[in-house]
Amino acid sequence: MDLEKWHKSWRLVACDDGLGAVECLGCNRMSPPGSSNRPFEHDQGCLVATANDQYPWADLRDALAIPGFVKPRSALDGVR
């Protein structure tokens, strides 16, 4: 999985613990780094969920290990 594909389903968010979390863009459930070895638990009916277990932290690690081009984005994209 490349970083662009990962970013269509997940995002990194800051947390008060300073570690952050991965957040699902479909159901907004979060996974802290300490739970990276467990399958992600989506809310029922989440459109990002698949029939297979998902490990977004491992997918992010793998995506960051692959050199390539990522389209630059701004937090202001889409703001008028």
mmCIF file of the N, C-alpha and C atoms, coordinates in Angstrom:
data_MODEL
# 
_entry.id   MODEL 
# 
loop_
_atom_site.group_PDB 
_atom_site.id 
_atom_site.type_symbol 
_atom_site.label_atom_id 
_atom_site.label_alt_id 
_atom_site.label_comp_id 
_atom_site.label_asym_id 
_atom_site.label_entity_id 
_atom_site.label_seq_id 
_atom_site.pdbx_PDB_ins_code 
_atom_site.Cartn_x 
_atom_site.Cartn_y 
_atom_site.Cartn_z 
_atom_site.occupancy 
_atom_site.B_iso_or_equiv 
_atom_site.pdbx_formal_charge 
_atom_site.auth_seq_id 
_atom_site.auth_comp_id 
_atom_site.auth_asym_id 
_atom_site.auth_atom_id 
_atom_site.pdbx_PDB_model_num 
ATOM 1   N N  . MET A 1 1  ? 0.848   -1.177 0.000  1.00 0.00 ? 1  MET A N  1 
ATOM 2   C CA . MET A 1 1  ? 0.000   0.000  0.000  1.00 0.00 ? 1  MET A CA 1 
ATOM 3   C C  . MET A 1 1  ? 0.894   1.241  0.000  1.00 0.00 ? 1  MET A C  1 
ATOM 4   N N  . ASP A 1 2  ? 0.575   2.191  -0.890 1.00 0.00 ? 2  ASP A N  1 
ATOM 5   C CA . ASP A 1 2  ? 1.361   3.421  -0.889 1.00 0.00 ? 2  ASP A CA 1 
ATOM 6   C C  . ASP A 1 2  ? 0.707   4.456  0.034  1.00 0.00 ? 2  ASP A C  1 
ATOM 7   N N  . LEU A 1 3  ? 1.431   5.519  0.288  1.00 0.00 ? 3  LEU A N  1 
ATOM 8   C CA . LEU A 1 3  ? 0.975   6.529  1.232  1.00 0.00 ? 3  LEU A CA 1 
ATOM 9   C C  . LEU A 1 3  ? -0.303  7.229  0.783  1.00 0.00 ? 3  LEU A C  1 
ATOM 10  N N  . GLU A 1 4  ? -0.444  7.469  -0.509 1.00 0.00 ? 4  GLU A N  1 
ATOM 11  C CA . GLU A 1 4  ? -1.665  8.103  -1.022 1.00 0.00 ? 4  GLU A CA 1 
ATOM 12  C C  . GLU A 1 4  ? -2.883  7.223  -0.748 1.00 0.00 ? 4  GLU A C  1 
ATOM 13  N N  . LYS A 1 5  ? -2.748  5.935  -0.975 1.00 0.00 ? 5  LYS A N  1 
ATOM 14  C CA . LYS A 1 5  ? -3.864  5.013  -0.720 1.00 0.00 ? 5  LYS A CA 1 
ATOM 15  C C  . LYS A 1 5  ? -4.176  4.961  0.771  1.00 0.00 ? 5  LYS A C  1 
ATOM 16  N N  . TRP A 1 6  ? -3.141  4.903  1.610  1.00 0.00 ? 6  TRP A N  1 
ATOM 17  C CA . TRP A 1 6  ? -3.341  4.882  3.068  1.00 0.00 ? 6  TRP A CA 1 
ATOM 18  C C  . TRP A 1 6  ? -4.109  6.126  3.512  1.00 0.00 ? 6  TRP A C  1 
ATOM 19  N N  . HIS A 1 7  ? -3.725  7.262  2.959  1.00 0.00 ? 7  HIS A N  1 
ATOM 20  C CA . HIS A 1 7  ? -4.295  8.544  3.369  1.00 0.00 ? 7  HIS A CA 1 
ATOM 21  C C  . HIS A 1 7  ? -5.762  8.701  2.955  1.00 0.00 ? 7  HIS A C  1 
ATOM 22  N N  . LYS A 1 8  ? -6.254  7.874  2.058  1.00 0.00 ? 8  LYS A N  1 
ATOM 23  C CA . LYS A 1 8  ? -7.667  7.937  1.660  1.00 0.00 ? 8  LYS A CA 1 
ATOM 24  C C  . LYS A 1 8  ? -8.575  7.318  2.729  1.00 0.00 ? 8  LYS A C  1 
ATOM 25  N N  . SER A 1 9  ? -8.003  6.500  3.612  1.00 0.00 ? 9  SER A N  1 
ATOM 26  C CA . SER A 1 9  ? -8.801  5.827  4.642  1.00 0.00 ? 9  SER A CA 1 
ATOM 27  C C  . SER A 1 9  ? -8.441  6.234  6.065  1.00 0.00 ? 9  SER A C  1 
ATOM 28  N N  . TRP A 1 10 ? -7.222  6.763  6.257  1.00 0.00 ? 10 TRP A N  1 
ATOM 29  C CA . TRP A 1 10 ? -6.701  7.007  7.598  1.00 0.00 ? 10 TRP A CA 1 
ATOM 30  C C  . TRP A 1 10 ? -6.037  8.375  7.686  1.00 0.00 ? 10 TRP A C  1 
ATOM 31  N N  . ARG A 1 11 ? -5.905  8.853  8.922  1.00 0.00 ? 11 ARG A N  1 
ATOM 32  C CA . ARG A 1 11 ? -5.094  10.046 9.169  1.00 0.00 ? 11 ARG A CA 1 
ATOM 33  C C  . ARG A 1 11 ? -4.465  9.933  10.546 1.00 0.00 ? 11 ARG A C  1 
ATOM 34  N N  . LEU A 1 12 ? -3.367  10.647 10.716 1.00 0.00 ? 12 LEU A N  1 
ATOM 35  C CA . LEU A 1 12 ? -2.716  10.717 12.022 1.00 0.00 ? 12 LEU A CA 1 
ATOM 36  C C  . LEU A 1 12 ? -3.280  11.916 12.762 1.00 0.00 ? 12 LEU A C  1 
ATOM 37  N N  . VAL A 1 13 ? -3.580  11.743 14.022 1.00 0.00 ? 13 VAL A N  1 
ATOM 38  C CA . VAL A 1 13 ? -4.112  12.825 14.840 1.00 0.00 ? 13 VAL A CA 1 
ATOM 39  C C  . VAL A 1 13 ? -3.296  12.951 16.118 1.00 0.00 ? 13 VAL A C  1 
ATOM 40  N N  . ALA A 1 14 ? -3.192  14.176 16.611 1.00 0.00 ? 14 ALA A N  1 
ATOM 41  C CA . ALA A 1 14 ? -2.494  14.428 17.868 1.00 0.00 ? 14 ALA A CA 1 
ATOM 42  C C  . ALA A 1 14 ? -3.403  14.032 19.030 1.00 0.00 ? 14 ALA A C  1 
ATOM 43  N N  . CYS A 1 15 ? -2.793  13.525 20.077 1.00 0.00 ? 15 CYS A N  1 
ATOM 44  C CA . CYS A 1 15 ? -3.531  13.168 21.286 1.00 0.00 ? 15 CYS A CA 1 
ATOM 45  C C  . CYS A 1 15 ? -2.818  13.782 22.483 1.00 0.00 ? 15 CYS A C  1 
ATOM 46  N N  . ASP A 1 16 ? -3.549  13.903 23.564 1.00 0.00 ? 16 ASP A N  1 
ATOM 47  C CA . ASP A 1 16 ? -2.988  14.508 24.774 1.00 0.00 ? 16 ASP A CA 1 
ATOM 48  C C  . ASP A 1 16 ? -1.796  13.742 25.327 1.00 0.00 ? 16 ASP A C  1 
ATOM 49  N N  . ASP A 1 17 ? -1.704  12.451 25.016 1.00 0.00 ? 17 ASP A N  1 
ATOM 50  C CA . ASP A 1 17 ? -0.593  11.646 25.539 1.00 0.00 ? 17 ASP A CA 1 
ATOM 51  C C  . ASP A 1 17 ? 0.719   11.922 24.810 1.00 0.00 ? 17 ASP A C  1 
ATOM 52  N N  . GLY A 1 18 ? 0.658   12.722 23.740 1.00 0.00 ? 18 GLY A N  1 
ATOM 53  C CA . GLY A 1 18 ? 1.854   13.059 22.985 1.00 0.00 ? 18 GLY A CA 1 
ATOM 54  C C  . GLY A 1 18 ? 2.247   12.017 21.957 1.00 0.00 ? 18 GLY A C  1 
ATOM 55  N N  . LEU A 1 19 ? 1.551   10.889 21.936 1.00 0.00 ? 19 LEU A N  1 
ATOM 56  C CA . LEU A 1 19 ? 1.887   9.819  20.995 1.00 0.00 ? 19 LEU A CA 1 
ATOM 57  C C  . LEU A 1 19 ? 1.078   9.903  19.713 1.00 0.00 ? 19 LEU A C  1 
ATOM 58  N N  . GLY A 1 20 ? -0.119  10.420 19.790 1.00 0.00 ? 20 GLY A N  1 
ATOM 59  C CA . GLY A 1 20 ? -0.970  10.479 18.616 1.00 0.00 ? 20 GLY A CA 1 
ATOM 60  C C  . GLY A 1 20 ? -1.719  9.179  18.410 1.00 0.00 ? 20 GLY A C  1 
ATOM 61  N N  . ALA A 1 21 ? -2.486  9.138  17.324 1.00 0.00 ? 21 ALA A N  1 
ATOM 62  C CA . ALA A 1 21 ? -3.275  7.958  17.006 1.00 0.00 ? 21 ALA A CA 1 
ATOM 63  C C  . ALA A 1 21 ? -3.568  7.952  15.514 1.00 0.00 ? 21 ALA A C  1 
ATOM 64  N N  . VAL A 1 22 ? -3.935  6.793  15.009 1.00 0.00 ? 22 VAL A N  1 
ATOM 65  C CA . VAL A 1 22 ? -4.453  6.674  13.649 1.00 0.00 ? 22 VAL A CA 1 
ATOM 66  C C  . VAL A 1 22 ? -5.970  6.753  13.766 1.00 0.00 ? 22 VAL A C  1 
ATOM 67  N N  . GLU A 1 23 ? -6.582  7.580  12.927 1.00 0.00 ? 23 GLU A N  1 
ATOM 68  C CA . GLU A 1 23 ? -8.030  7.729  12.933 1.00 0.00 ? 23 GLU A CA 1 
ATOM 69  C C  . GLU A 1 23 ? -8.604  7.267  11.602 1.00 0.00 ? 23 GLU A C  1 
ATOM 70  N N  . CYS A 1 24 ? -9.665  6.488  11.653 1.00 0.00 ? 24 CYS A N  1 
ATOM 71  C CA . CYS A 1 24 ? -10.366 6.051  10.456 1.00 0.00 ? 24 CYS A CA 1 
ATOM 72  C C  . CYS A 1 24 ? -11.200 7.212  9.928  1.00 0.00 ? 24 CYS A C  1 
ATOM 73  N N  . LEU A 1 25 ? -11.111 7.484  8.640  1.00 0.00 ? 25 LEU A N  1 
ATOM 74  C CA . LEU A 1 25 ? -11.886 8.570  8.052  1.00 0.00 ? 25 LEU A CA 1 
ATOM 75  C C  . LEU A 1 25 ? -13.349 8.194  7.842  1.00 0.00 ? 25 LEU A C  1 
ATOM 76  N N  . GLY A 1 26 ? -13.679 6.925  7.982  1.00 0.00 ? 26 GLY A N  1 
ATOM 77  C CA . GLY A 1 26 ? -15.056 6.484  7.813  1.00 0.00 ? 26 GLY A CA 1 
ATOM 78  C C  . GLY A 1 26 ? -15.879 6.564  9.087  1.00 0.00 ? 26 GLY A C  1 
ATOM 79  N N  . CYS A 1 27 ? -15.307 6.106  10.197 1.00 0.00 ? 27 CYS A N  1 
ATOM 80  C CA . CYS A 1 27 ? -16.070 6.050  11.449 1.00 0.00 ? 27 CYS A CA 1 
ATOM 81  C C  . CYS A 1 27 ? -15.458 6.888  12.564 1.00 0.00 ? 27 CYS A C  1 
ATOM 82  N N  . ASN A 1 28 ? -14.300 7.469  12.316 1.00 0.00 ? 28 ASN A N  1 
ATOM 83  C CA . ASN A 1 28 ? -13.609 8.326  13.286 1.00 0.00 ? 28 ASN A CA 1 
ATOM 84  C C  . ASN A 1 28 ? -13.138 7.587  14.542 1.00 0.00 ? 28 ASN A C  1 
ATOM 85  N N  . ARG A 1 29 ? -13.095 6.264  14.503 1.00 0.00 ? 29 ARG A N  1 
ATOM 86  C CA . ARG A 1 29 ? -12.499 5.512  15.619 1.00 0.00 ? 29 ARG A CA 1 
ATOM 87  C C  . ARG A 1 29 ? -10.994 5.668  15.530 1.00 0.00 ? 29 ARG A C  1 
ATOM 88  N N  . MET A 1 30 ? -10.332 5.573  16.675 1.00 0.00 ? 30 MET A N  1 
ATOM 89  C CA . MET A 1 30 ? -8.888  5.778  16.733 1.00 0.00 ? 30 MET A CA 1 
ATOM 90  C C  . MET A 1 30 ? -8.169  4.562  17.288 1.00 0.00 ? 30 MET A C  1 
ATOM 91  N N  . SER A 1 31 ? -6.903  4.480  16.893 1.00 0.00 ? 31 SER A N  1 
ATOM 92  C CA . SER A 1 31 ? -6.040  3.408  17.362 1.00 0.00 ? 31 SER A CA 1 
ATOM 93  C C  . SER A 1 31 ? -4.715  4.019  17.802 1.00 0.00 ? 31 SER A C  1 
ATOM 94  N N  . PRO A 1 32 ? -4.376  3.927  19.101 1.00 0.00 ? 32 PRO A N  1 
ATOM 95  C CA . PRO A 1 32 ? -3.085  4.433  19.551 1.00 0.00 ? 32 PRO A CA 1 
ATOM 96  C C  . PRO A 1 32 ? -1.965  3.484  19.106 1.00 0.00 ? 32 PRO A C  1 
ATOM 97  N N  . PRO A 1 33 ? -0.723  3.968  19.106 1.00 0.00 ? 33 PRO A N  1 
ATOM 98  C CA . PRO A 1 33 ? 0.390   3.115  18.671 1.00 0.00 ? 33 PRO A CA 1 
ATOM 99  C C  . PRO A 1 33 ? 0.505   1.813  19.462 1.00 0.00 ? 33 PRO A C  1 
ATOM 100 N N  . GLY A 1 34 ? 0.127   1.832  20.720 1.00 0.00 ? 34 GLY A N  1 
ATOM 101 C CA . GLY A 1 34 ? 0.230   0.639  21.556 1.00 0.00 ? 34 GLY A CA 1 
ATOM 102 C C  . GLY A 1 34 ? -0.686  -0.498 21.129 1.00 0.00 ? 34 GLY A C  1 
ATOM 103 N N  . SER A 1 35 ? -1.663  -0.199 20.301 1.00 0.00 ? 35 SER A N  1 
ATOM 104 C CA . SER A 1 35 ? -2.573  -1.260 19.840 1.00 0.00 ? 35 SER A CA 1 
ATOM 105 C C  . SER A 1 35 ? -2.293  -1.652 18.390 1.00 0.00 ? 35 SER A C  1 
ATOM 106 N N  . SER A 1 36 ? -1.119  -1.300 17.907 1.00 0.00 ? 36 SER A N  1 
ATOM 107 C CA . SER A 1 36 ? -0.789  -1.546 16.496 1.00 0.00 ? 36 SER A CA 1 
ATOM 108 C C  . SER A 1 36 ? -0.750  -3.027 16.132 1.00 0.00 ? 36 SER A C  1 
ATOM 109 N N  . ASN A 1 37 ? -0.577  -3.887 17.116 1.00 0.00 ? 37 ASN A N  1 
ATOM 110 C CA . ASN A 1 37 ? -0.515  -5.328 16.820 1.00 0.00 ? 37 ASN A CA 1 
ATOM 111 C C  . ASN A 1 37 ? -1.892  -5.986 16.839 1.00 0.00 ? 37 ASN A C  1 
ATOM 112 N N  . ARG A 1 38 ? -2.947  -5.201 17.131 1.00 0.00 ? 38 ARG A N  1 
ATOM 113 C CA . ARG A 1 38 ? -4.309  -5.728 17.128 1.00 0.00 ? 38 ARG A CA 1 
ATOM 114 C C  . ARG A 1 38 ? -5.069  -5.183 15.920 1.00 0.00 ? 38 ARG A C  1 
ATOM 115 N N  . PRO A 1 39 ? -5.987  -5.961 15.358 1.00 0.00 ? 39 PRO A N  1 
ATOM 116 C CA . PRO A 1 39 ? -6.774  -5.463 14.216 1.00 0.00 ? 39 PRO A CA 1 
ATOM 117 C C  . PRO A 1 39 ? -7.573  -4.226 14.614 1.00 0.00 ? 39 PRO A C  1 
ATOM 118 N N  . PHE A 1 40 ? -7.701  -3.299 13.686 1.00 0.00 ? 40 PHE A N  1 
ATOM 119 C CA . PHE A 1 40 ? -8.474  -2.081 13.931 1.00 0.00 ? 40 PHE A CA 1 
ATOM 120 C C  . PHE A 1 40 ? -9.941  -2.435 14.084 1.00 0.00 ? 40 PHE A C  1 
ATOM 121 N N  . GLU A 1 41 ? -10.606 -1.814 15.057 1.00 0.00 ? 41 GLU A N  1 
ATOM 122 C CA . GLU A 1 41 ? -12.025 -2.068 15.298 1.00 0.00 ? 41 GLU A CA 1 
ATOM 123 C C  . GLU A 1 41 ? -12.847 -0.876 14.812 1.00 0.00 ? 41 GLU A C  1 
ATOM 124 N N  . HIS A 1 42 ? -13.530 -1.066 13.699 1.00 0.00 ? 42 HIS A N  1 
ATOM 125 C CA . HIS A 1 42 ? -14.386 -0.030 13.123 1.00 0.00 ? 42 HIS A CA 1 
ATOM 126 C C  . HIS A 1 42 ? -15.756 -0.061 13.776 1.00 0.00 ? 42 HIS A C  1 
ATOM 127 N N  . ASP A 1 43 ? -16.491 1.057  13.665 1.00 0.00 ? 43 ASP A N  1 
ATOM 128 C CA . ASP A 1 43 ? -17.901 1.058  14.035 1.00 0.00 ? 43 ASP A CA 1 
ATOM 129 C C  . ASP A 1 43 ? -18.657 0.218  13.006 1.00 0.00 ? 43 ASP A C  1 
ATOM 130 N N  . GLN A 1 44 ? -19.766 -0.354 13.415 1.00 0.00 ? 44 GLN A N  1 
ATOM 131 C CA . GLN A 1 44 ? -20.585 -1.144 12.501 1.00 0.00 ? 44 GLN A CA 1 
ATOM 132 C C  . GLN A 1 44 ? -21.051 -0.269 11.341 1.00 0.00 ? 44 GLN A C  1 
ATOM 133 N N  . GLY A 1 45 ? -20.922 -0.775 10.128 1.00 0.00 ? 45 GLY A N  1 
ATOM 134 C CA . GLY A 1 45 ? -21.353 -0.048 8.940  1.00 0.00 ? 45 GLY A CA 1 
ATOM 135 C C  . GLY A 1 45 ? -20.319 0.909  8.371  1.00 0.00 ? 45 GLY A C  1 
ATOM 136 N N  . CYS A 1 46 ? -19.121 0.946  8.946  1.00 0.00 ? 46 CYS A N  1 
ATOM 137 C CA . CYS A 1 46 ? -18.074 1.846  8.449  1.00 0.00 ? 46 CYS A CA 1 
ATOM 138 C C  . CYS A 1 46 ? -17.699 1.471  7.019  1.00 0.00 ? 46 CYS A C  1 
ATOM 139 N N  . LEU A 1 47 ? -17.628 2.468  6.156  1.00 0.00 ? 47 LEU A N  1 
ATOM 140 C CA . LEU A 1 47 ? -17.313 2.226  4.744  1.00 0.00 ? 47 LEU A CA 1 
ATOM 141 C C  . LEU A 1 47 ? -15.837 1.907  4.501  1.00 0.00 ? 47 LEU A C  1 
ATOM 142 N N  . VAL A 1 48 ? -14.978 2.190  5.470  1.00 0.00 ? 48 VAL A N  1 
ATOM 143 C CA . VAL A 1 48 ? -13.550 1.885  5.331  1.00 0.00 ? 48 VAL A CA 1 
ATOM 144 C C  . VAL A 1 48 ? -13.253 0.440  5.728  1.00 0.00 ? 48 VAL A C  1 
ATOM 145 N N  . ALA A 1 49 ? -14.100 -0.140 6.536  1.00 0.00 ? 49 ALA A N  1 
ATOM 146 C CA . ALA A 1 49 ? -13.895 -1.515 7.000  1.00 0.00 ? 49 ALA A CA 1 
ATOM 147 C C  . ALA A 1 49 ? -13.907 -2.488 5.824  1.00 0.00 ? 49 ALA A C  1 
ATOM 148 N N  . THR A 1 50 ? -13.124 -3.527 5.944  1.00 0.00 ? 50 THR A N  1 
ATOM 149 C CA . THR A 1 50 ? -13.066 -4.574 4.929  1.00 0.00 ? 50 THR A CA 1 
ATOM 150 C C  . THR A 1 50 ? -13.344 -5.922 5.590  1.00 0.00 ? 50 THR A C  1 
ATOM 151 N N  . ALA A 1 51 ? -13.483 -6.952 4.775  1.00 0.00 ? 51 ALA A N  1 
ATOM 152 C CA . ALA A 1 51 ? -13.717 -8.302 5.300  1.00 0.00 ? 51 ALA A CA 1 
ATOM 153 C C  . ALA A 1 51 ? -12.469 -8.833 6.014  1.00 0.00 ? 51 ALA A C  1 
ATOM 154 N N  . ASN A 1 52 ? -11.303 -8.318 5.647  1.00 0.00 ? 52 ASN A N  1 
ATOM 155 C CA . ASN A 1 52 ? -10.044 -8.749 6.265  1.00 0.00 ? 52 ASN A CA 1 
ATOM 156 C C  . ASN A 1 52 ? -9.671  -7.820 7.409  1.00 0.00 ? 52 ASN A C  1 
ATOM 157 N N  . ASP A 1 53 ? -8.918  -8.344 8.374  1.00 0.00 ? 53 ASP A N  1 
ATOM 158 C CA . ASP A 1 53 ? -8.413  -7.505 9.457  1.00 0.00 ? 53 ASP A CA 1 
ATOM 159 C C  . ASP A 1 53 ? -7.548  -6.390 8.872  1.00 0.00 ? 53 ASP A C  1 
ATOM 160 N N  . GLN A 1 54 ? -7.614  -5.218 9.484  1.00 0.00 ? 54 GLN A N  1 
ATOM 161 C CA . GLN A 1 54 ? -6.823  -4.077 9.038  1.00 0.00 ? 54 GLN A CA 1 
ATOM 162 C C  . GLN A 1 54 ? -5.864  -3.658 10.146 1.00 0.00 ? 54 GLN A C  1 
ATOM 163 N N  . TYR A 1 55 ? -4.641  -3.352 9.748  1.00 0.00 ? 55 TYR A N  1 
ATOM 164 C CA . TYR A 1 55 ? -3.593  -2.917 10.658 1.00 0.00 ? 55 TYR A CA 1 
ATOM 165 C C  . TYR A 1 55 ? -3.024  -1.607 10.114 1.00 0.00 ? 55 TYR A C  1 
ATOM 166 N N  . PRO A 1 56 ? -3.680  -0.471 10.389 1.00 0.00 ? 56 PRO A N  1 
ATOM 167 C CA . PRO A 1 56 ? -3.259  0.790  9.774  1.00 0.00 ? 56 PRO A CA 1 
ATOM 168 C C  . PRO A 1 56 ? -1.862  1.240  10.175 1.00 0.00 ? 56 PRO A C  1 
ATOM 169 N N  . TRP A 1 57 ? -1.425  0.933  11.390 1.00 0.00 ? 57 TRP A N  1 
ATOM 170 C CA . TRP A 1 57 ? -0.065  1.314  11.781 1.00 0.00 ? 57 TRP A CA 1 
ATOM 171 C C  . TRP A 1 57 ? 0.972   0.546  10.956 1.00 0.00 ? 57 TRP A C  1 
ATOM 172 N N  . ALA A 1 58 ? 0.762   -0.726 10.754 1.00 0.00 ? 58 ALA A N  1 
ATOM 173 C CA . ALA A 1 58 ? 1.693   -1.522 9.943  1.00 0.00 ? 58 ALA A CA 1 
ATOM 174 C C  . ALA A 1 58 ? 1.657   -1.068 8.489  1.00 0.00 ? 58 ALA A C  1 
ATOM 175 N N  . ASP A 1 59 ? 0.455   -0.753 7.994  1.00 0.00 ? 59 ASP A N  1 
ATOM 176 C CA . ASP A 1 59 ? 0.353   -0.261 6.617  1.00 0.00 ? 59 ASP A CA 1 
ATOM 177 C C  . ASP A 1 59 ? 1.068   1.070  6.455  1.00 0.00 ? 59 ASP A C  1 
ATOM 178 N N  . LEU A 1 60 ? 0.972   1.936  7.459  1.00 0.00 ? 60 LEU A N  1 
ATOM 179 C CA . LEU A 1 60 ? 1.682   3.224  7.402  1.00 0.00 ? 60 LEU A CA 1 
ATOM 180 C C  . LEU A 1 60 ? 3.183   2.999  7.420  1.00 0.00 ? 60 LEU A C  1 
ATOM 181 N N  . ARG A 1 61 ? 3.643   2.125  8.282  1.00 0.00 ? 61 ARG A N  1 
ATOM 182 C CA . ARG A 1 61 ? 5.077   1.807  8.336  1.00 0.00 ? 61 ARG A CA 1 
ATOM 183 C C  . ARG A 1 61 ? 5.574   1.327  6.975  1.00 0.00 ? 61 ARG A C  1 
ATOM 184 N N  . ASP A 1 62 ? 4.817   0.427  6.368  1.00 0.00 ? 62 ASP A N  1 
ATOM 185 C CA . ASP A 1 62 ? 5.217   -0.114 5.070  1.00 0.00 ? 62 ASP A CA 1 
ATOM 186 C C  . ASP A 1 62 ? 5.180   0.962  3.984  1.00 0.00 ? 62 ASP A C  1 
ATOM 187 N N  . ALA A 1 63 ? 4.166   1.822  4.028  1.00 0.00 ? 63 ALA A N  1 
ATOM 188 C CA . ALA A 1 63 ? 4.053   2.881  3.017  1.00 0.00 ? 63 ALA A CA 1 
ATOM 189 C C  . ALA A 1 63 ? 5.202   3.873  3.131  1.00 0.00 ? 63 ALA A C  1 
ATOM 190 N N  . LEU A 1 64 ? 5.620   4.172  4.345  1.00 0.00 ? 64 LEU A N  1 
ATOM 191 C CA . LEU A 1 64 ? 6.725   5.122  4.535  1.00 0.00 ? 64 LEU A CA 1 
ATOM 192 C C  . LEU A 1 64 ? 8.066   4.526  4.139  1.00 0.00 ? 64 LEU A C  1 
ATOM 193 N N  . ALA A 1 65 ? 8.152   3.217  4.076  1.00 0.00 ? 65 ALA A N  1 
ATOM 194 C CA . ALA A 1 65 ? 9.398   2.557  3.694  1.00 0.00 ? 65 ALA A CA 1 
ATOM 195 C C  . ALA A 1 65 ? 9.589   2.506  2.181  1.00 0.00 ? 65 ALA A C  1 
ATOM 196 N N  . ILE A 1 66 ? 8.537   2.838  1.429  1.00 0.00 ? 66 ILE A N  1 
ATOM 197 C CA . ILE A 1 66 ? 8.607   2.786  -0.034 1.00 0.00 ? 66 ILE A CA 1 
ATOM 198 C C  . ILE A 1 66 ? 8.904   4.175  -0.575 1.00 0.00 ? 66 ILE A C  1 
ATOM 199 N N  . PRO A 1 67 ? 10.060  4.348  -1.220 1.00 0.00 ? 67 PRO A N  1 
ATOM 200 C CA . PRO A 1 67 ? 10.326  5.661  -1.805 1.00 0.00 ? 67 PRO A CA 1 
ATOM 201 C C  . PRO A 1 67 ? 9.367   5.930  -2.960 1.00 0.00 ? 67 PRO A C  1 
ATOM 202 N N  . GLY A 1 68 ? 9.011   7.164  -3.122 1.00 0.00 ? 68 GLY A N  1 
ATOM 203 C CA . GLY A 1 68 ? 8.105   7.514  -4.209 1.00 0.00 ? 68 GLY A CA 1 
ATOM 204 C C  . GLY A 1 68 ? 7.667   8.954  -4.101 1.00 0.00 ? 68 GLY A C  1 
ATOM 205 N N  . PHE A 1 69 ? 6.756   9.323  -4.941 1.00 0.00 ? 69 PHE A N  1 
ATOM 206 C CA . PHE A 1 69 ? 6.260   10.696 -4.991 1.00 0.00 ? 69 PHE A CA 1 
ATOM 207 C C  . PHE A 1 69 ? 4.905   10.768 -4.294 1.00 0.00 ? 69 PHE A C  1 
ATOM 208 N N  . VAL A 1 70 ? 4.751   11.767 -3.452 1.00 0.00 ? 70 VAL A N  1 
ATOM 209 C CA . VAL A 1 70 ? 3.476   12.035 -2.805 1.00 0.00 ? 70 VAL A CA 1 
ATOM 210 C C  . VAL A 1 70 ? 3.049   13.431 -3.211 1.00 0.00 ? 70 VAL A C  1 
ATOM 211 N N  . LYS A 1 71 ? 1.824   13.557 -3.671 1.00 0.00 ? 71 LYS A N  1 
ATOM 212 C CA . LYS A 1 71 ? 1.298   14.849 -4.095 1.00 0.00 ? 71 LYS A CA 1 
ATOM 213 C C  . LYS A 1 71 ? 1.246   15.799 -2.900 1.00 0.00 ? 71 LYS A C  1 
ATOM 214 N N  . PRO A 1 72 ? 1.925   16.948 -2.984 1.00 0.00 ? 72 PRO A N  1 
ATOM 215 C CA . PRO A 1 72 ? 1.890   17.899 -1.872 1.00 0.00 ? 72 PRO A CA 1 
ATOM 216 C C  . PRO A 1 72 ? 0.470   18.426 -1.662 1.00 0.00 ? 72 PRO A C  1 
ATOM 217 N N  . ARG A 1 73 ? 0.106   18.617 -0.408 1.00 0.00 ? 73 ARG A N  1 
ATOM 218 C CA . ARG A 1 73 ? -1.212  19.147 -0.058 1.00 0.00 ? 73 ARG A CA 1 
ATOM 219 C C  . ARG A 1 73 ? -1.065  20.200 1.009  1.00 0.00 ? 73 ARG A C  1 
ATOM 220 N N  . SER A 1 74 ? -2.047  21.028 1.091  1.00 0.00 ? 74 SER A N  1 
ATOM 221 C CA . SER A 1 74 ? -2.093  22.056 2.116  1.00 0.00 ? 74 SER A CA 1 
ATOM 222 C C  . SER A 1 74 ? -3.333  21.839 2.958  1.00 0.00 ? 74 SER A C  1 
ATOM 223 N N  . ALA A 1 75 ? -3.258  22.235 4.213  1.00 0.00 ? 75 ALA A N  1 
ATOM 224 C CA . ALA A 1 75 ? -4.437  22.175 5.076  1.00 0.00 ? 75 ALA A CA 1 
ATOM 225 C C  . ALA A 1 75 ? -5.518  23.115 4.561  1.00 0.00 ? 75 ALA A C  1 
ATOM 226 N N  . LEU A 1 76 ? -5.140  24.039 3.698  1.00 0.00 ? 76 LEU A N  1 
ATOM 227 C CA . LEU A 1 76 ? -6.092  25.011 3.157  1.00 0.00 ? 76 LEU A CA 1 
ATOM 228 C C  . LEU A 1 76 ? -6.731  24.552 1.846  1.00 0.00 ? 76 LEU A C  1 
ATOM 229 N N  . ASP A 1 77 ? -6.343  23.389 1.332  1.00 0.00 ? 77 ASP A N  1 
ATOM 230 C CA . ASP A 1 77 ? -6.964  22.884 0.108  1.00 0.00 ? 77 ASP A CA 1 
ATOM 231 C C  . ASP A 1 77 ? -8.479  22.791 0.296  1.00 0.00 ? 77 ASP A C  1 
ATOM 232 N N  . GLY A 1 78 ? -9.197  23.315 -0.638 1.00 0.00 ? 78 GLY A N  1 
ATOM 233 C CA . GLY A 1 78 ? -10.653 23.262 -0.588 1.00 0.00 ? 78 GLY A CA 1 
ATOM 234 C C  . GLY A 1 78 ? -11.284 24.393 0.193  1.00 0.00 ? 78 GLY A C  1 
ATOM 235 N N  . VAL A 1 79 ? -10.470 25.235 0.844  1.00 0.00 ? 79 VAL A N  1 
ATOM 236 C CA . VAL A 1 79 ? -10.999 26.377 1.579  1.00 0.00 ? 79 VAL A CA 1 
ATOM 237 C C  . VAL A 1 79 ? -11.111 27.546 0.628  1.00 0.00 ? 79 VAL A C  1 
ATOM 238 N N  . ARG A 1 80 ? -12.247 28.182 0.628  1.00 0.00 ? 80 ARG A N  1 
ATOM 239 C CA . ARG A 1 80 ? -12.432 29.343 -0.261 1.00 0.00 ? 80 ARG A CA 1 
ATOM 240 C C  . ARG A 1 80 ? -12.567 30.611 0.526  1.00 0.00 ? 80 ARG A C  1 
# 
